[in-house]
């Protein structure tokens, strides 16, 4: 007779509770994600470069870099306690961000309260990630692949829910409402689930349980691990190369919102970016099946290629149309017309390509890192799988804002023609460098070393 450990009949309640928490946390984040730079520039009067720095370099940098350390602290103090702290921070961050103009006099410098709000959101998000992923791992047992597939699906359901609710509330109450009450309400719902329903998953001691190799690390060991990884210049080169791919992806929440509001001041940015999670929910399993026989590096390079081509699609609008902001009918239902600016139609294609690129590349990055890591250090190196996202955000977000200023905002301000094509060419060049670097890395560093 099979034991429950070798043939579990179902996922335990804690698994589903963790996924519910993740749904609300992601709902909170994506409720405001598409409009952060718009809020900072249009409502609070910040420059595009500074706004994208705050949104990308600071917020995304914290969320994707700090789990290296916050995961260790969560192991030490417990997931439940850590999640309570995380959701309190998130709730405070969204509360501050949504009430900046209420707490501080109109016309003052809003940098300090915005920094405070973003740091709270970034720190809270960096704690949630390892706690929920750790819970999913500990409660999935031998079905970790299915468990994380469900987890990934829940992330995108949360993304769709947050954007959809945000759109309707923002349309009625204005941009600040995406933070408070929308994101705040999502975060508070997550906090209540943590407090009253979530149970600490069974501790997995050093060794193996359910086929999982688990070893708790101290904070000192985590810091030492950073030194160990960064001393491997080959792996650092790989992180930088993959980070250049994420430079393209982070434009979805930095450059693209600015560009959309330039061509259409009333653009519902969250509805445009909604294409991304809908594509992933609809096609992830199909893409996984299509690319299952490809090598990881081939799948990653193809994903980067699709994303790069998607960026280049945006060049076609100014090439073929004199006025890229001209609205045309794309859908008619009776007397109702769906009107989109010409450049917006091309942007939808671009956003869809980013989703396809992510589906081909992102899951295989983990597999590739596990394959190229030194023997016996796979777990350590996989802990840095999200570091390219942090690197791409830190560099790519303000880059997108600066490009917008140089080629669009400043020329328009001075009565000169904008040059949007230059922006997309420069961003696409990052993808080309990423593909080239990855191919060279795989051919001359990985294979040569194995030979």
N, C-alpha and C positions, 0 to 999 in steps of 0.2 A: 504493500500500500504506500502510495506517495505521501510524504509529509507535507504540511502546509507550506514549508519553506521551499520545497522543490517544485510544488505544483499548486500555487495559490489559486483559490477559486475566484477572488476578486481583489481589487485594490482596497486597502483599508480606508476608513473614514478620513483619517488625517491626510491622505493623498488628495482626496477631493476637496477637503477644507483648504489645503495649500493652494490648489488650483483656483478656488474661489477668491482667495486673497490676492493671488496674482492677477485675476481678471479685474478686480476693483483697482489695484495699484496701476495697472496698465491703462484702465479706463480713465483714471485721474490724469496720468501723464499725457496720453494722446488727446484728451479733451482740450489741452492747451498747447500741445507741441507745435501745431501748424501755425499758430498765431503769436508765438512768443516774440519773434523779431518784429512782427507787425505792431504788436502792443508797445514794444520798447521804442520803435521809431516813430510811428504815427501818433500814439497816445502820449508817450512820455518824452518825445523829442530827442531821442538819442541818435547818434550817427549809425548808419548801417554796419560799419566796421566794428564799433563798440558793441552794438546789439548782438551781432553774430558771435563776437568773442564771448559775451556773457552766456549766450544760449549754447554755443558749441564747445569752446575751449574750457569754460568753467563748468557748466551744467553737465554736458556729456562727458567731459574729462573726469569729473568726480564720479559719475555713475559707473563708468567703465574702467577706471583705473583703481579706485579705492577697494573694490571687492577683493583684491589681492590681500589686503590687510583686514578689511571688515569681516571677511569670511573666517579668518582665524579668530577674531574676537567673538564672533557669533558662536563658534564651536566652544569657546571657553565659557561664555556666560549663558549659553542656551539660546535656541532659536526663538522661543516664545518671548523671552525678555527682550531680545534684540529687535524682534518685530514690533513690539510695543513702542520701543524708543524710535524705531524707524517711522512708524505711522504718526506718532506725535510730531516728529520733525516735518514730515510731509504735510500734515494738516496745517501746521504753523506756517510753512513755506507758502502754501497756496493761499492761506488767509492774508498774509502780508502782501503777496503779489497782486491779489485782487482788490486790495484796499489802499494801495500806495497813495493815491490822490486824496483819500479820505483821512489817512493818518498824517500826511505831510501837506503843507500849504501848496496851493496851485502855483506853478511857475518856479518852484525851488528845484534844486538838483536832486533827482530821485536815485542817484547811483547807490547811495548807502542802503536804503530799504530794499532796492532790487537785489543788490549783492547779498543782503541778509536772506531774502526769500529764496534766491537761487541756491545759496549754500545749504539751507535747510532741505530743499528738495533734492539736491545732489547727494548730500550725506544720507538722507533717508533712503533714496533709491539705491545707493551703493550697499546698504545693509540688507534691503529686501532681496536683492538678486541672489546672494549666496545662501540665504536662509531658505527661500522657497525652492531653489534648485537642489539644495541639500536635502530638504524634506522629500522632494520627488524621488531623488536617488535612494534615500533610505527606505522609502515605503513602496518602491517599485519592485524590489527583489530581482528575480531573474528576468522580469519583463521591463527592464529599464528602457529599452528602445521604444516600446509602446508607451511607457509612462512619459517619456520626454516628447514623444510625438503628440500626445494629448496636451501636454504642457505648452508646447509651441502653438498648438491650435488655439488654446485658451488665451494666449498672449494676443493673438490676432483678433479673436472675438472681443476681447477687452478694447483693443485698438478701434475696431469698428464701432462699438457701443459708445466709447468716449467721444469720438469725432461726430457721430450722428447727434447725440444729445447736445454736444457743444454747439453745433450749427443752429439748432432750433432756439437754444437759450440765448446765444450771442445775437441772433437776429432780432430778438425782442429786447434784450437788456444791455447790449453793447459788449465790446471786447473784454473789459475787466471781469465780466461774469463767467468767462471760461475758467478763471482761477477760483473765484468765489461768487456763486455757490457751487459750480459744477465739479471742478476737480476736488475742492474741499469736501463735498458730499461723498464722492467716490472714496477718498482717503479715509473719511470717518467711518464709512461702511466697512472698509478693510480693517480698521482698528477695532471695531466692535466684534468682528469675526475672530480676530486674534485674541481678544480679551475673554470672550465667552464660549467659543467653539473650538478653536485650535488647541491641539494637544501636542506636546513635545514628542517628536518621533523617537522611537526606541534608539538608544545610543548604540552605535556600531563600533565596537571596540577595535583596537589595533589588530590587524590581521584580515581575515576574509569572512564575510557573511553574505549569503545570497549571491556568491560569485563576485562580490565587490571588494576590491582592495581598498581599505580605508586606514588612514593614519592621521591622527590629530597632530597639528603643528602648534608650536608656541609662536608668540609674536616675534621673538628673536629669530626663530627658524624661518618665518615668513620673510623677514628682512634679509636674512642671509640668502634665501632663495632668490631674491631680486638680484643680488650681487652675482650669484652663480649663473643665472640666466643671462644677465647683461654682459658677462665676461665672454660669452659665446658669441663672437662677432658674426658668425654665419647665421645664427638664429636672429640676432638683432637686425641683420640685413633683411631677413625674411619678414620680420615684423614691419619694417619700414616699407617694404615692397607691397605688402598686403594693406598697410595703412594708407597707401596712395589710392588703392581701390576705394577705401572708405571715405577718402576726400571727395570722391564723386557722390557717394551715397548721402553724406550729411548735407549736401546741397538741397535735399528734399525739404529740410526744415530751416534752411538759412537763405540761400540764394533764390530758390524757386518761389517762396512766399513774397520776397521783395520784388521779384520780376513780375509775378502775377498781379500784384497790386499796382505796379507801374502801368501795365497794359490795361488793367481794369480795376479802378479804385474800389469797386464793390465786390471784387472777386471772392467767392466763398472758398477760401484756400483749403479748409478742412475737407470739403467735398472733392476737390481735386486729389488731395493726398489720400483720400479714402480708397482710391484705385489700388494703392499699394497693398493694404491688408486683404482686400477682397480678392485680389489676384493670388495672394499667398494661400488663403484659406481654400480657394477653388482649385488651385493647380499644384500645390506642394507635393501631393502624393504622385501625381502624374509626372512631374519633373524628376522626382526621386526615382521612379521606375525607369524613366527614359535614360537617366544618366548612371544607372546602377552599375553598368559594366565599364564605365569610363574610369580612368585613373583619377585620383583626387586632383592632381595638378592640371589635367586636361579640363576637368569640370570647373575648376576655379578660373582658369584662363578664359574659358568660354563665357563664364558668368561676367567677368570683367569686360570682355569684348562686347557682350550684349548691352551692358550698362554704358559703355563708351559710345557705341553706335546710337544709343538712345539720346545721349547728350548732343551728338552731332545732328540729330534730327531737327533740333531747334534752329539750326542755321538755315533750314529750308524756308522758314516763314518769311524772313526779310529778303531772301533771294527771289521768291516768286510773288510776293505781295508788297505793295508800296506802303500800306497801312496795316501793320500786324495787330493793331488793337481793334480793327473793324470787327463788329460782331455779326456772326452769320447763324442761321438756323441749322441746328444739327439734329433736332428731333421735334416732331409735331404730333401732339395728341389732341385732336379736335381743334379747339381754338387756342390751345396752349402751345407756345413755342419755346423750346429750350435754345437760348442764344449763348454762344461762346465766342470770345475773340479768337481770331485766326491763330495767333500765337498760342492761345490756351489749348487749342485742339492738338497742336504739336507737343505741347507740354504734357498732355495726358498720355500720348504715346511714349514720351520720355519717362514719365513716372511708372508706366507699365513695364518698360524695359528695365528699370531699376529693380522692380519686384522680381522679374525673371532672373536678372543677374544675381540678386541676393539668394534666390532659391537654388541656383546652380553652384554658387560659390560658398556661401556662408556655412552650410552644414559640412562641406568637405574640408574646410579649413581645419576643423577640429581633428578630422581623420588624418589629414596631412601632417599636422603638428605631432600627433601621436606616432606617426611613422618615422619622422626625421629626428625625433628626440633621442638623446643618448640612452642606451639601454639601461633600464632601471630608474630613469628619471622622467618617464612619460607623464606621470601625475603632476610633477613639478612644472613641466613645460606646458601642459594643458591648462594649468592655472593662469597662464598668460595669453590664452586664446582670444580674450576680449581686449587685450592691450592695443592691437591695431585699430580698433574702433576708437579708443581713447586718443591715439596718435592722429588718426584721420580727422577727428573732431577738433582737437587742439589746433591743428594747422589749417584744416579745410574750412571750418566755419568762418573765421575772420577773413580768410582768403576770398571766400564767396562774397562777403560784405564789402571788402575792399575793391574787388572787381566791379561790383555793382556801382560803387561810388565813382570809380575811374572812368568806366565806359558808358554809364547811363546817368546817374544822379548829377554829377558835376557838369558834364556837357549840357544836359538839359537846363540846369540852373543858369549856365552862362549863355544860353541861346544857341547852342551848337547841336548838331545831330548826334543822337546816341549811336553806339556801335555794339549792339547785343551779340552779334556773331563772334566778336573777339572773345567775349566771356566764355561762350560754349566751346570755342576752339582751345582755349587755355585749360579749361576744366577737363575736356576730353583728352588733352595731352597727358594729364596725370594718369588716366587709364592706360594709355599707350605705354607709358614708362612702367607702370605696374605690371602689365602683361610681359613686357620685355624682360624686366628684372626677375619675374617669377620663372620664366623659361630659362634664363641664364642660371639662376640659382639651382633649379632642378637638374639642369644638364651638367654644369661644371662644378658645383659644390656638393650636392647630394650624391649624384651618381659617381663622381670621381672619388669621393670619400669612400663609397661602398666598394668601388673597384679596388 
